[in-house]
Amino acid sequence: MSGFNTNAVAERAGVSIGSLYQYFPGKEAILAALHKSYKERLIEAVEVALARTEGEELLVRLRALVSAQIDAHSQSPSLHRILEAEEERTLGEGDLGFNIRLHKCVAQLLREGNVQIPKISLNAAAADLCVISGALTDAALANSKGRITANYKRRILRAVEGYLLAETMSSAYVQQLRYDPGRDVGPWR
């Protein structure tokens, strides 16, 4: 984060350092505000995707949710990596409100899809799915220099689908989910 200081931020924003300090007492406050704004945009994208696909099959809605997450992270990949790296330091306990909202969205999706995973609660499954999708998105952004390709999107979706459906569907259906580069996976082909 070399070059990131309040003077540089004030200059880039076109305001005086005094004006900046009226709103942000220091660099950590700026990072916290950026992180909060970034997470709010992400949760709004997820909520819109789920509302847009209401009444659709579980896999259609799941793809929309994962796509919304990937698209949100892909808009500013460099900023995303910086904010993720600085999250613990600037937020301490982390933004629990955001995590709760995201988990509630995913848990609601699972409930509406009548998902039942043996020996795992829907809340735990929702948390797992958020971690799986988030970690794979972060890795894809890091490995692809900020641009998530259709192949990465398919791999992320396959991991999420596999987690959810491997225990709940027949082995014939699970076989259909196996990766096929020519298979249509919604908007990601």
Secondary structure as UniProt FT lines:
FT   TURN            2..3
FT   HELIX           6..13
FT   HELIX           17..23
FT   HELIX           27..52
FT   TURN            53..55
FT   HELIX           58..75
FT   HELIX           77..91
FT   TURN            92..93
FT   HELIX           96..112
FT   TURN            113..114
FT   TURN            118..119
FT   HELIX           122..143
FT   TURN            144..146
FT   HELIX           150..165
FT   TURN            166..168
FT   HELIX           171..177
FT   TURN            181..182
FT   HELIX           186..188
//
